[in-house]
């Protein structure tokens, strides 16, 4: 009896992420996944349960690899207003190549699959909440060091910024307009900036 072909779990996840990211959850079929990763269907199901299980692993991988870049801007010593500016600048389309030109995988999933698939929705909401909390932490730090006005509630402002960010990500798929990013960035940073900041 032939032994099953060994495969790298991480490589399957990475290959499948590219498929899901480029085509979407629903258009991507199991046959295409198995052919791309050169594994059979039984091995795929044994490793991941089903297509949704694999997709959830792809979301987790995306969070750890790609979203970490967004979180890294808040580790800068240049201040919180600078960090919030960089948060928006990271999505300027001209500075990216595929797969980043396919939009944000998390936001794509929020629009396509999350409204219809409960398990996917739970994961997407948890990652969006994580981003919101990181924004909120940045706002609080900015208020403490005098960069950001105390007129704004940190939780509400973080939610506003996240909503603006996700809306931009959707718009950029239709019209990759850098000026829209810059104008949004300038408006948000300018409106929360402490007027007494020198």
N, C-alpha and C positions, 0 to 999 in steps of 0.2 A: 504493500500500500504506500503510495507516495506521501512523503512528509509535506505538511503545509509550508508554503513559502514564508520565510521570516520577513517582517517588515518593521520599519521604525514608526512607532506611534506618533512621535513628534512630526515626522515628515508627512504622514497622512494628514495630520491636523493642519500643517502649514499649506500643503497642496490644496486641501479642501477649503481653507480660509480664502485662498485666492479665487477659487471657483465661486464660493458664496458671495464674496465681496464684489466680484465683477458682474455676476449674473443675478444674484438674489437668492433667497432661501427657496422659494417655490419653483423657479425655473431650473434649478440645479437638481439633476436626478442622481439616484444611487449608481446607475450604470456609468455615468460620467465620472463620478467620484472614484469608483473602483478602477476604471480604466486609467485615470490620471495618476493614481497612486500605485497601480499595478498590484492590486490585491483582489482576492475574490470576495464575493458578497458575504459568505459565511464568516470569513475572518473579520470583515468590517462590523457585522452585527455582534460578533462575539466580543470585539474590543470596545464598541461604543453603544451597543444596544440597538440603536436605530439612527436614522438620519438626524432626528432632532437631538439625540445624545451627542452626535458628532458636532452638530452646529453649536451646541452649548459649550463644547470644548474649544471650538474656534473662537467663540466670544471671550472665553477666559484667556486664551492665548493672546488675542487682540488687546485685551485690557493690560496684560502684563508686559507686552512688547511695545505696542504703539501708544496707548494712553499714558504710559510712564513718561513719554517725552513731554506731554502736556503738563504732567505733575512736576517735572524737573524745572520748569521755568520759575516755580515758586521757591526754589532753593537758592536763587540768586541773591547776592548781597546788594543789588542795585536798588532795592526797595519794592514795595508792593504795587505801586502805580506802574512801575516798569514791568513787573511780572504780569500784571493784567494786560498791559499793552502787548507783550510778547505772546500771551495766551491767544490773542486774535491773530497776530502776525504769522503764527505757525500754520495757519490754513490758507495763506496766500497761494493761489494755484500755480503761479509761474515758477515757484521754487520747488515744485514736486514733479516726480515721475510716477507712473503706475507702480503700485496700486493706490498711492495716495491721491491720485487724480480721480479715483472712482468715488470720492467722497469719504465720509466717516462711516466705517462699518457699523459702529454702534448706532448712529443716527439713521443710517439706511435701514437697519433692522427695526428701529423704533417705528419707522414709517410703514415698512412692509409687513413684517411678521408678528411683531409684538402685539398689535391689536387683536390678533386672531389665535395666538398660541400662548397659553397661560404660563408655561414653564419659561419660555423665551422672554415673555413680558416681565416676569419676576426678576430675571437676571439683568435685563436692560434697565429696569427701574433702580436696581441696586447699584449699578455702575453710574447711572446719572446722579443718584443721591451722593455717591462718593465724590463725584466732580463738584457737586454743589457744596458739599461740606468743605472741600479743599478751597473753593472760592470764598466761602464764608470765613474760614480761618485767615485767609489772606486779607480780607476786608477788616477783620478785627485787629490784626497786626498793624494794618495801615492806619487805622483810627488811633491806636495806641501810640504810634510813632509820629502822629501829626500829619500824615500824608492825606488821609481820607476824612472827609467831613463826618461828624457824628450825627448829622441830620438824617442819615440813612440807617435803617435797621439792617444789620448784617445778613440775616437769613433772607429777608425779602429782596435785598439787593443781589445776593448770590443767585437767587432764583431768577431774577430779572436778567442778569448777565448770562446765565445758562440758557434761558429761553432765547435770548438774542443770538447766542452762539449756535444753538441747534437750528434756528431759523436760517441763519447764514449758510450753514452746511447744506441745507436743503436747497436754498436758492442757488448756491454755487454749482449744483449739478445741472441746473438749467442755464444759468448765465454766469460763467466764471469771471466775475467782475471784481478786480482787486480794489477799485475805488470804493465799492460798497463796504468792503471789510474795513478799510482805513477810516471811512467816515463814521462807521458804527463805533469803531475803537476810539476815535477822537471824541465822539459825543459822550460815550460812557465814561471814559477816563476824565474828560473835562468836567462833567456834571458831578462827579463824586470827589473831585480834587478839593482839598481844603483851601479855601480862598486866601488863607493867611500863610500858605506855604510859600517860602521864598525860592 
